[in-house]
Amino acid sequence: MLSRKALLEEENAEKKKHTLETLAEGKVLKGVVKNITDYGAFIDLGGIDGLLHITDMSWGRVGHPSELFKVNDEIDVIVLKYDPATERVSLGHKQLITDPWANVMERYPVGARMSGKVVSLTDYGAFIELEAGVEGLIHVSEMSWSKRVKHPSKILNVGDTVEAMVLGVDPTARRISLGLKQVETNPWHDLAEKYPVGSKIQGKVRNLTEFGAFVEVEDEIDGLIHISDMSWSKRIKHPSEVLKKGDVVDAMVLNIDAENQRLSLGLKQLATDIWDDFFSRRHVGDTIEGKVVRMTNFGAFVELDEGIEGLIHVSEFDDSHGGGSPGKEKKDKIELTVGETYPMKIIKLAPAERKIGLSIRALKSDEFRADWEAYRENAVDGAATLGDHFKNR
């Protein structure tokens, strides 16, 4: 008489034989969960066990097989791979339902607002579960229009339910890009209405760099005062010569680029443009006094007003006028000294280029002509007087 153990072994052998005869890749079978491990579950198919790996249990995120199954559960599985030589069977469960990525573009069109749960945070973003098996990534750069987000955990927590906008879908790579800030109003788009170009704003200097100063206009919105827009006249080598961190300053809005989130501000634009003022008061032909501030091989730079400089080209140094032998010209070279003040004549004004041309030669020539005209007038008057004298005799 056979023992119970022998009967069970014989029964299992019959089951195994039947199972192996009908086993084939793609076949759907019913099985019973026999054992659960960290990497999957062993399923009794009838005299033979198959492995249902954790990655083939669900299209969604699975932390541990025990989240989905427990021992003795009866489940449907599909044979993914069968090796008769080793009698190894790989099983799948998620393959029995449609892959959620198959028509993901129809369900998640670009521009649509979707709700999901934060399932993971990394240094570069947050993964959002939109449905079982479908996750999207909110990159850290898409979390706020104005805040400088150093880490996603400053904005989101695992388990949070958030609303985000679909920015891009790649079914092949199984990727969905989401944006958190896109469901909110972009404060940069409102700036142009609040602060039109030419308007005056006030802000605190947040940071200084070699090329300018960043001024906080609103919470987390900075504008840049470039070093070239700090003074009309001073040659500023570093912004710290004019501003320091923490200063509250008034500035003019010069330009707003909402798309690139750039706000250009000007400090000097709130002050009178000393160049415009100079050009409005002076004209070509005016005589003016100026102090030589530096010499170059092509001329002398002269300070006419504070912050206003003009150039005397070397060709305008010479005091040239007729004299000496006929056909010859007498030229006396004028030596200019840095720090000395000289009278000169304005011979060119270029407001657009902010250039002023000066000449000492032209002034001397005017003086010569004035002396000559005076001499001629005196000569004519003298001749008339002499004629009257002889006429009256």
TORKOL-4160 file (C-alpha; in steps of 0.2 Angstrom, whole numbers, padded with zeros to 4 digits, m for minus):
393
<pt num="1" X="0000" Y="0000" Z="0000"/>
<pt num="2" X="0007" Y="0017" Z="m0005"/>
<pt num="3" X="0010" Y="0030" Z="0008"/>
<pt num="4" X="0002" Y="0047" Z="0007"/>
<pt num="5" X="0019" Y="0055" Z="0003"/>
<pt num="6" X="0021" Y="0043" Z="m0012"/>
<pt num="7" X="0003" Y="0047" Z="m0018"/>
<pt num="8" X="0006" Y="0066" Z="m0017"/>
<pt num="9" X="0023" Y="0064" Z="m0027"/>
<pt num="10" X="0014" Y="0053" Z="m0040"/>
<pt num="11" X="0000" Y="0066" Z="m0041"/>
<pt num="12" X="0013" Y="0080" Z="m0043"/>
<pt num="13" X="0022" Y="0070" Z="m0056"/>
<pt num="14" X="0006" Y="0068" Z="m0067"/>
<pt num="15" X="0002" Y="0087" Z="m0065"/>
<pt num="16" X="0020" Y="0092" Z="m0070"/>
<pt num="17" X="0019" Y="0080" Z="m0085"/>
<pt num="18" X="0003" Y="0088" Z="m0090"/>
<pt num="19" X="0009" Y="0106" Z="m0087"/>
<pt num="20" X="0025" Y="0103" Z="m0097"/>
<pt num="21" X="0015" Y="0096" Z="m0111"/>
<pt num="22" X="0004" Y="0111" Z="m0113"/>
<pt num="23" X="0017" Y="0124" Z="m0107"/>
<pt num="24" X="0021" Y="0137" Z="m0121"/>
<pt num="25" X="0026" Y="0155" Z="m0122"/>
<pt num="26" X="0011" Y="0167" Z="m0123"/>
<pt num="27" X="0000" Y="0154" Z="m0114"/>
<pt num="28" X="m0011" Y="0161" Z="m0100"/>
<pt num="29" X="m0012" Y="0150" Z="m0085"/>
<pt num="30" X="m0020" Y="0150" Z="m0067"/>
<pt num="31" X="m0007" Y="0148" Z="m0053"/>
<pt num="32" X="m0006" Y="0149" Z="m0034"/>
<pt num="33" X="0007" Y="0161" Z="m0025"/>
<pt num="34" X="0019" Y="0148" Z="m0017"/>
<pt num="35" X="0032" Y="0159" Z="m0010"/>
<pt num="36" X="0036" Y="0178" Z="m0010"/>
<pt num="37" X="0054" Y="0186" Z="m0010"/>
<pt num="38" X="0061" Y="0203" Z="m0012"/>
<pt num="39" X="0063" Y="0201" Z="m0031"/>
<pt num="40" X="0047" Y="0192" Z="m0035"/>
<pt num="41" X="0035" Y="0178" Z="m0032"/>
<pt num="42" X="0036" Y="0159" Z="m0036"/>
<pt num="43" X="0019" Y="0153" Z="m0044"/>
<pt num="44" X="0014" Y="0135" Z="m0043"/>
<pt num="45" X="0008" Y="0131" Z="m0061"/>
<pt num="46" X="0004" Y="0113" Z="m0057"/>
<pt num="47" X="0019" Y="0102" Z="m0052"/>
<pt num="48" X="0031" Y="0116" Z="m0058"/>
<pt num="49" X="0035" Y="0133" Z="m0052"/>
<pt num="50" X="0037" Y="0149" Z="m0062"/>
<pt num="51" X="0045" Y="0165" Z="m0057"/>
<pt num="52" X="0035" Y="0181" Z="m0058"/>
<pt num="53" X="0048" Y="0195" Z="m0056"/>
<pt num="54" X="0043" Y="0211" Z="m0047"/>
<pt num="55" X="0046" Y="0221" Z="m0064"/>
<pt num="56" X="0032" Y="0210" Z="m0072"/>
<pt num="57" X="0019" Y="0211" Z="m0058"/>
<pt num="58" X="0012" Y="0229" Z="m0063"/>
<pt num="59" X="0015" Y="0243" Z="m0075"/>
<pt num="60" X="0015" Y="0254" Z="m0059"/>
<pt num="61" X="0029" Y="0257" Z="m0046"/>
<pt num="62" X="0030" Y="0242" Z="m0034"/>
<pt num="63" X="0041" Y="0243" Z="m0019"/>
<pt num="64" X="0039" Y="0225" Z="m0014"/>
<pt num="65" X="0029" Y="0210" Z="m0021"/>
<pt num="66" X="0020" Y="0209" Z="m0004"/>
<pt num="67" X="0011" Y="0225" Z="m0009"/>
<pt num="68" X="0002" Y="0216" Z="m0023"/>
<pt num="69" X="0001" Y="0197" Z="m0018"/>
<pt num="70" X="0001" Y="0186" Z="m0003"/>
<pt num="71" X="0005" Y="0167" Z="m0002"/>
<pt num="72" X="m0010" Y="0156" Z="m0008"/>
<pt num="73" X="m0017" Y="0169" Z="m0019"/>
<pt num="74" X="m0024" Y="0162" Z="m0035"/>
<pt num="75" X="m0019" Y="0173" Z="m0050"/>
<pt num="76" X="m0018" Y="0173" Z="m0069"/>
<pt num="77" X="m0001" Y="0174" Z="m0077"/>
<pt num="78" X="0006" Y="0173" Z="m0094"/>
<pt num="79" X="0021" Y="0163" Z="m0099"/>
<pt num="80" X="0035" Y="0175" Z="m0105"/>
<pt num="81" X="0049" Y="0162" Z="m0107"/>
<pt num="82" X="0050" Y="0143" Z="m0106"/>
<pt num="83" X="0066" Y="0133" Z="m0106"/>
<pt num="84" X="0062" Y="0115" Z="m0108"/>
<pt num="85" X="0080" Y="0110" Z="m0104"/>
<pt num="86" X="0081" Y="0118" Z="m0087"/>
<pt num="87" X="0062" Y="0118" Z="m0085"/>
<pt num="88" X="0063" Y="0137" Z="m0080"/>
<pt num="89" X="0048" Y="0147" Z="m0083"/>
<pt num="90" X="0047" Y="0166" Z="m0082"/>
<pt num="91" X="0029" Y="0173" Z="m0079"/>
<pt num="92" X="0021" Y="0190" Z="m0082"/>
<pt num="93" X="0005" Y="0197" Z="m0074"/>
<pt num="94" X="0005" Y="0215" Z="m0080"/>
<pt num="95" X="0006" Y="0209" Z="m0098"/>
<pt num="96" X="m0012" Y="0203" Z="m0096"/>
<pt num="97" X="m0018" Y="0221" Z="m0096"/>
<pt num="98" X="m0015" Y="0235" Z="m0109"/>
<pt num="99" X="0001" Y="0244" Z="m0107"/>
<pt num="100" X="m0004" Y="0261" Z="m0101"/>
<pt num="101" X="0009" Y="0269" Z="m0112"/>
<pt num="102" X="0001" Y="0262" Z="m0128"/>
<pt num="103" X="m0011" Y="0277" Z="m0130"/>
<pt num="104" X="m0003" Y="0289" Z="m0117"/>
<pt num="105" X="m0002" Y="0304" Z="m0130"/>
<pt num="106" X="m0021" Y="0303" Z="m0131"/>
<pt num="107" X="m0024" Y="0303" Z="m0113"/>
<pt num="108" X="m0011" Y="0316" Z="m0108"/>
<pt num="109" X="m0010" Y="0329" Z="m0122"/>
<pt num="110" X="0003" Y="0343" Z="m0121"/>
<pt num="111" X="m0005" Y="0358" Z="m0112"/>
<pt num="112" X="m0017" Y="0348" Z="m0102"/>
<pt num="113" X="m0018" Y="0350" Z="m0083"/>
<pt num="114" X="m0016" Y="0333" Z="m0074"/>
<pt num="115" X="m0017" Y="0329" Z="m0055"/>
<pt num="116" X="m0005" Y="0316" Z="m0048"/>
<pt num="117" X="0004" Y="0310" Z="m0033"/>
<pt num="118" X="0023" Y="0314" Z="m0028"/>
<pt num="119" X="0031" Y="0297" Z="m0027"/>
<pt num="120" X="0049" Y="0301" Z="m0028"/>
<pt num="121" X="0061" Y="0316" Z="m0026"/>
<pt num="122" X="0078" Y="0318" Z="m0033"/>
<pt num="123" X="0091" Y="0332" Z="m0034"/>
<pt num="124" X="0084" Y="0337" Z="m0052"/>
<pt num="125" X="0066" Y="0335" Z="m0049"/>
<pt num="126" X="0050" Y="0326" Z="m0043"/>
<pt num="127" X="0042" Y="0310" Z="m0051"/>
<pt num="128" X="0023" Y="0311" Z="m0051"/>
<pt num="129" X="0012" Y="0296" Z="m0053"/>
<pt num="130" X="m0002" Y="0300" Z="m0065"/>
<pt num="131" X="m0009" Y="0283" Z="m0065"/>
<pt num="132" X="m0003" Y="0265" Z="m0061"/>
<pt num="133" X="0012" Y="0263" Z="m0073"/>
<pt num="134" X="0013" Y="0281" Z="m0079"/>
<pt num="135" X="0024" Y="0293" Z="m0071"/>
<pt num="136" X="0029" Y="0311" Z="m0076"/>
<pt num="137" X="0044" Y="0321" Z="m0071"/>
<pt num="138" X="0043" Y="0339" Z="m0064"/>
<pt num="139" X="0061" Y="0346" Z="m0067"/>
<pt num="140" X="0067" Y="0358" Z="m0054"/>
<pt num="141" X="0068" Y="0372" Z="m0067"/>
<pt num="142" X="0049" Y="0370" Z="m0070"/>
<pt num="143" X="0044" Y="0372" Z="m0052"/>
<pt num="144" X="0043" Y="0391" Z="m0050"/>
<pt num="145" X="0044" Y="0406" Z="m0061"/>
<pt num="146" X="0053" Y="0416" Z="m0049"/>
<pt num="147" X="0060" Y="0406" Z="m0034"/>
<pt num="148" X="0078" Y="0399" Z="m0035"/>
<pt num="149" X="0073" Y="0381" Z="m0031"/>
<pt num="150" X="0089" Y="0373" Z="m0024"/>
<pt num="151" X="0080" Y="0356" Z="m0021"/>
<pt num="152" X="0063" Y="0349" Z="m0025"/>
<pt num="153" X="0060" Y="0346" Z="m0007"/>
<pt num="154" X="0059" Y="0364" Z="m0004"/>
<pt num="155" X="0043" Y="0364" Z="m0014"/>
<pt num="156" X="0036" Y="0347" Z="m0013"/>
<pt num="157" X="0035" Y="0331" Z="m0002"/>
<pt num="158" X="0033" Y="0313" Z="m0006"/>
<pt num="159" X="0014" Y="0309" Z="m0005"/>
<pt num="160" X="0008" Y="0327" Z="m0010"/>
<pt num="161" X="m0006" Y="0328" Z="m0023"/>
<pt num="162" X="m0001" Y="0341" Z="m0036"/>
<pt num="163" X="m0008" Y="0348" Z="m0051"/>
<pt num="164" X="0004" Y="0350" Z="m0066"/>
<pt num="165" X="0004" Y="0354" Z="m0084"/>
<pt num="166" X="0009" Y="0342" Z="m0098"/>
<pt num="167" X="0024" Y="0349" Z="m0107"/>
<pt num="168" X="0030" Y="0335" Z="m0117"/>
<pt num="169" X="0027" Y="0316" Z="m0120"/>
<pt num="170" X="0039" Y="0303" Z="m0127"/>
<pt num="171" X="0030" Y="0286" Z="m0127"/>
<pt num="172" X="0045" Y="0277" Z="m0134"/>
<pt num="173" X="0056" Y="0283" Z="m0120"/>
<pt num="174" X="0041" Y="0281" Z="m0108"/>
<pt num="175" X="0043" Y="0299" Z="m0102"/>
<pt num="176" X="0031" Y="0313" Z="m0098"/>
<pt num="177" X="0038" Y="0331" Z="m0094"/>
<pt num="178" X="0027" Y="0341" Z="m0082"/>
<pt num="179" X="0027" Y="0358" Z="m0076"/>
<pt num="180" X="0022" Y="0365" Z="m0059"/>
<pt num="181" X="0024" Y="0383" Z="m0062"/>
<pt num="182" X="0014" Y="0383" Z="m0078"/>
<pt num="183" X="m0002" Y="0381" Z="m0069"/>
<pt num="184" X="0001" Y="0397" Z="m0060"/>
<pt num="185" X="0002" Y="0415" Z="m0068"/>
<pt num="186" X="0019" Y="0420" Z="m0073"/>
<pt num="187" X="0024" Y="0435" Z="m0063"/>
<pt num="188" X="0036" Y="0440" Z="m0077"/>
<pt num="189" X="0022" Y="0442" Z="m0089"/>
<pt num="190" X="0014" Y="0455" Z="m0077"/>
<pt num="191" X="0029" Y="0465" Z="m0075"/>
<pt num="192" X="0027" Y="0475" Z="m0092"/>
<pt num="193" X="0010" Y="0481" Z="m0086"/>
<pt num="194" X="0016" Y="0485" Z="m0068"/>
<pt num="195" X="0032" Y="0492" Z="m0073"/>
<pt num="196" X="0032" Y="0499" Z="m0091"/>
<pt num="197" X="0048" Y="0504" Z="m0099"/>
<pt num="198" X="0053" Y="0521" Z="m0093"/>
<pt num="199" X="0044" Y="0520" Z="m0076"/>
<pt num="200" X="0053" Y="0522" Z="m0060"/>
<pt num="201" X="0055" Y="0508" Z="m0047"/>
<pt num="202" X="0063" Y="0505" Z="m0031"/>
<pt num="203" X="0072" Y="0490" Z="m0025"/>
<pt num="204" X="0086" Y="0483" Z="m0013"/>
<pt num="205" X="0103" Y="0479" Z="m0020"/>
<pt num="206" X="0104" Y="0460" Z="m0018"/>
<pt num="207" X="0121" Y="0456" Z="m0026"/>
<pt num="208" X="0135" Y="0464" Z="m0034"/>
<pt num="209" X="0146" Y="0457" Z="m0049"/>
<pt num="210" X="0159" Y="0464" Z="m0060"/>
<pt num="211" X="0147" Y="0469" Z="m0073"/>
<pt num="212" X="0133" Y="0476" Z="m0063"/>
<pt num="213" X="0121" Y="0475" Z="m0048"/>
<pt num="214" X="0106" Y="0464" Z="m0045"/>
<pt num="215" X="0091" Y="0473" Z="m0038"/>
<pt num="216" X="0076" Y="0464" Z="m0030"/>
<pt num="217" X="0061" Y="0472" Z="m0037"/>
<pt num="218" X="0048" Y="0460" Z="m0031"/>
<pt num="219" X="0049" Y="0443" Z="m0021"/>
<pt num="220" X="0062" Y="0433" Z="m0030"/>
<pt num="221" X="0062" Y="0444" Z="m0045"/>
<pt num="222" X="0078" Y="0454" Z="m0049"/>
<pt num="223" X="0083" Y="0467" Z="m0061"/>
<pt num="224" X="0100" Y="0471" Z="m0067"/>
<pt num="225" X="0108" Y="0488" Z="m0067"/>
<pt num="226" X="0123" Y="0486" Z="m0079"/>
<pt num="227" X="0139" Y="0495" Z="m0075"/>
<pt num="228" X="0137" Y="0505" Z="m0090"/>
<pt num="229" X="0120" Y="0512" Z="m0084"/>
<pt num="230" X="0126" Y="0518" Z="m0067"/>
<pt num="231" X="0133" Y="0535" Z="m0072"/>
<pt num="232" X="0134" Y="0547" Z="m0087"/>
<pt num="233" X="0151" Y="0554" Z="m0083"/>
<pt num="234" X="0161" Y="0543" Z="m0071"/>
<pt num="235" X="0172" Y="0529" Z="m0078"/>
<pt num="236" X="0166" Y="0515" Z="m0066"/>
<pt num="237" X="0178" Y="0501" Z="m0064"/>
<pt num="238" X="0167" Y="0491" Z="m0052"/>
<pt num="239" X="0149" Y="0493" Z="m0046"/>
<pt num="240" X="0154" Y="0494" Z="m0028"/>
<pt num="241" X="0161" Y="0512" Z="m0032"/>
<pt num="242" X="0142" Y="0517" Z="m0034"/>
<pt num="243" X="0132" Y="0504" Z="m0024"/>
<pt num="244" X="0134" Y="0492" Z="m0010"/>
<pt num="245" X="0124" Y="0477" Z="m0005"/>
<pt num="246" X="0108" Y="0481" Z="0005"/>
<pt num="247" X="0106" Y="0499" Z="m0003"/>
<pt num="248" X="0088" Y="0504" Z="m0007"/>
<pt num="249" X="0089" Y="0512" Z="m0024"/>
<pt num="250" X="0078" Y="0521" Z="m0037"/>
<pt num="251" X="0080" Y="0515" Z="m0055"/>
<pt num="252" X="0072" Y="0516" Z="m0072"/>
<pt num="253" X="0065" Y="0501" Z="m0081"/>
<pt num="254" X="0075" Y="0500" Z="m0098"/>
<pt num="255" X="0069" Y="0483" Z="m0104"/>
<pt num="256" X="0058" Y="0468" Z="m0099"/>
<pt num="257" X="0061" Y="0451" Z="m0107"/>
<pt num="258" X="0048" Y="0440" Z="m0099"/>
<pt num="259" X="0053" Y="0424" Z="m0109"/>
<pt num="260" X="0071" Y="0424" Z="m0104"/>
<pt num="261" X="0066" Y="0432" Z="m0087"/>
<pt num="262" X="0077" Y="0447" Z="m0088"/>
<pt num="263" X="0074" Y="0465" Z="m0082"/>
<pt num="264" X="0086" Y="0479" Z="m0086"/>
<pt num="265" X="0087" Y="0494" Z="m0075"/>
<pt num="266" X="0096" Y="0510" Z="m0076"/>
<pt num="267" X="0103" Y="0521" Z="m0063"/>
<pt num="268" X="0109" Y="0536" Z="m0073"/>
<pt num="269" X="0093" Y="0537" Z="m0083"/>
<pt num="270" X="0085" Y="0546" Z="m0068"/>
<pt num="271" X="0098" Y="0559" Z="m0068"/>
<pt num="272" X="0099" Y="0573" Z="m0081"/>
<pt num="273" X="0110" Y="0568" Z="m0095"/>
<pt num="274" X="0125" Y="0580" Z="m0094"/>
<pt num="275" X="0129" Y="0577" Z="m0112"/>
<pt num="276" X="0111" Y="0582" Z="m0118"/>
<pt num="277" X="0113" Y="0597" Z="m0107"/>
<pt num="278" X="0130" Y="0602" Z="m0115"/>
<pt num="279" X="0124" Y="0599" Z="m0133"/>
<pt num="280" X="0109" Y="0610" Z="m0129"/>
<pt num="281" X="0119" Y="0625" Z="m0123"/>
<pt num="282" X="0134" Y="0624" Z="m0135"/>
<pt num="283" X="0136" Y="0626" Z="m0154"/>
<pt num="284" X="0149" Y="0624" Z="m0167"/>
<pt num="285" X="0159" Y="0640" Z="m0167"/>
<pt num="286" X="0158" Y="0644" Z="m0149"/>
<pt num="287" X="0174" Y="0648" Z="m0140"/>
<pt num="288" X="0176" Y="0639" Z="m0124"/>
<pt num="289" X="0189" Y="0635" Z="m0110"/>
<pt num="290" X="0195" Y="0618" Z="m0106"/>
<pt num="291" X="0208" Y="0609" Z="m0096"/>
<pt num="292" X="0219" Y="0596" Z="m0104"/>
<pt num="293" X="0217" Y="0579" Z="m0095"/>
<pt num="294" X="0228" Y="0567" Z="m0105"/>
<pt num="295" X="0238" Y="0567" Z="m0120"/>
<pt num="296" X="0239" Y="0554" Z="m0134"/>
<pt num="297" X="0249" Y="0552" Z="m0150"/>
<pt num="298" X="0233" Y="0558" Z="m0160"/>
<pt num="299" X="0228" Y="0573" Z="m0149"/>
<pt num="300" X="0223" Y="0580" Z="m0132"/>
<pt num="301" X="0208" Y="0576" Z="m0122"/>
<pt num="302" X="0201" Y="0591" Z="m0114"/>
<pt num="303" X="0188" Y="0592" Z="m0099"/>
<pt num="304" X="0175" Y="0605" Z="m0104"/>
<pt num="305" X="0163" Y="0602" Z="m0089"/>
<pt num="306" X="0163" Y="0589" Z="m0076"/>
<pt num="307" X="0161" Y="0572" Z="m0085"/>
<pt num="308" X="0162" Y="0581" Z="m0102"/>
<pt num="309" X="0177" Y="0578" Z="m0113"/>
<pt num="310" X="0182" Y="0584" Z="m0131"/>
<pt num="311" X="0196" Y="0581" Z="m0142"/>
<pt num="312" X="0209" Y="0592" Z="m0150"/>
<pt num="313" X="0216" Y="0583" Z="m0164"/>
<pt num="314" X="0235" Y="0585" Z="m0167"/>
<pt num="315" X="0231" Y="0594" Z="m0183"/>
<pt num="316" X="0222" Y="0607" Z="m0173"/>
<pt num="317" X="0237" Y="0611" Z="m0162"/>
<pt num="318" X="0246" Y="0622" Z="m0174"/>
<pt num="319" X="0244" Y="0641" Z="m0175"/>
<pt num="320" X="0245" Y="0643" Z="m0194"/>
<pt num="321" X="0242" Y="0660" Z="m0203"/>
<pt num="322" X="0250" Y="0669" Z="m0217"/>
<pt num="323" X="0266" Y="0678" Z="m0214"/>
<pt num="324" X="0284" Y="0679" Z="m0220"/>
<pt num="325" X="0289" Y="0676" Z="m0238"/>
<pt num="326" X="0275" Y="0676" Z="m0251"/>
<pt num="327" X="0268" Y="0659" Z="m0254"/>
<pt num="328" X="0275" Y="0652" Z="m0237"/>
<pt num="329" X="0266" Y="0649" Z="m0221"/>
<pt num="330" X="0273" Y="0652" Z="m0204"/>
<pt num="331" X="0269" Y="0638" Z="m0191"/>
<pt num="332" X="0272" Y="0639" Z="m0173"/>
<pt num="333" X="0269" Y="0622" Z="m0163"/>
<pt num="334" X="0259" Y="0624" Z="m0148"/>
<pt num="335" X="0264" Y="0613" Z="m0133"/>
<pt num="336" X="0250" Y="0608" Z="m0122"/>
<pt num="337" X="0252" Y="0603" Z="m0104"/>
<pt num="338" X="0241" Y="0591" Z="m0094"/>
<pt num="339" X="0232" Y="0601" Z="m0081"/>
<pt num="340" X="0233" Y="0618" Z="m0089"/>
<pt num="341" X="0217" Y="0627" Z="m0096"/>
<pt num="342" X="0217" Y="0634" Z="m0113"/>
<pt num="343" X="0204" Y="0644" Z="m0124"/>
<pt num="344" X="0198" Y="0634" Z="m0139"/>
<pt num="345" X="0185" Y="0634" Z="m0152"/>
<pt num="346" X="0171" Y="0620" Z="m0155"/>
<pt num="347" X="0173" Y="0614" Z="m0173"/>
<pt num="348" X="0162" Y="0598" Z="m0172"/>
<pt num="349" X="0147" Y="0592" Z="m0161"/>
<pt num="350" X="0141" Y="0574" Z="m0163"/>
<pt num="351" X="0127" Y="0571" Z="m0150"/>
<pt num="352" X="0123" Y="0553" Z="m0156"/>
<pt num="353" X="0141" Y="0548" Z="m0153"/>
<pt num="354" X="0144" Y="0560" Z="m0139"/>
<pt num="355" X="0160" Y="0567" Z="m0147"/>
<pt num="356" X="0166" Y="0585" Z="m0147"/>
<pt num="357" X="0179" Y="0592" Z="m0159"/>
<pt num="358" X="0190" Y="0606" Z="m0153"/>
<pt num="359" X="0203" Y="0617" Z="m0161"/>
<pt num="360" X="0216" Y="0630" Z="m0155"/>
<pt num="361" X="0221" Y="0633" Z="m0173"/>
<pt num="362" X="0204" Y="0639" Z="m0177"/>
<pt num="363" X="0203" Y="0651" Z="m0163"/>
<pt num="364" X="0220" Y="0658" Z="m0167"/>
<pt num="365" X="0215" Y="0660" Z="m0185"/>
<pt num="366" X="0199" Y="0669" Z="m0179"/>
<pt num="367" X="0210" Y="0681" Z="m0169"/>
<pt num="368" X="0221" Y="0684" Z="m0184"/>
<pt num="369" X="0206" Y="0688" Z="m0195"/>
<pt num="370" X="0199" Y="0700" Z="m0182"/>
<pt num="371" X="0216" Y="0709" Z="m0181"/>
<pt num="372" X="0217" Y="0710" Z="m0200"/>
<pt num="373" X="0199" Y="0716" Z="m0201"/>
<pt num="374" X="0203" Y="0729" Z="m0188"/>
<pt num="375" X="0219" Y="0734" Z="m0197"/>
<pt num="376" X="0209" Y="0736" Z="m0214"/>
<pt num="377" X="0195" Y="0746" Z="m0206"/>
<pt num="378" X="0208" Y="0758" Z="m0198"/>
<pt num="379" X="0218" Y="0759" Z="m0214"/>
<pt num="380" X="0202" Y="0764" Z="m0223"/>
<pt num="381" X="0197" Y="0777" Z="m0210"/>
<pt num="382" X="0214" Y="0784" Z="m0211"/>
<pt num="383" X="0214" Y="0786" Z="m0229"/>
<pt num="384" X="0197" Y="0795" Z="m0229"/>
<pt num="385" X="0204" Y="0807" Z="m0216"/>
<pt num="386" X="0219" Y="0811" Z="m0226"/>
<pt num="387" X="0208" Y="0814" Z="m0242"/>
<pt num="388" X="0197" Y="0826" Z="m0232"/>
<pt num="389" X="0212" Y="0835" Z="m0226"/>
<pt num="390" X="0219" Y="0838" Z="m0244"/>
<pt num="391" X="0201" Y="0842" Z="m0250"/>
<pt num="392" X="0198" Y="0855" Z="m0237"/>
<pt num="393" X="0214" Y="0864" Z="m0241"/>
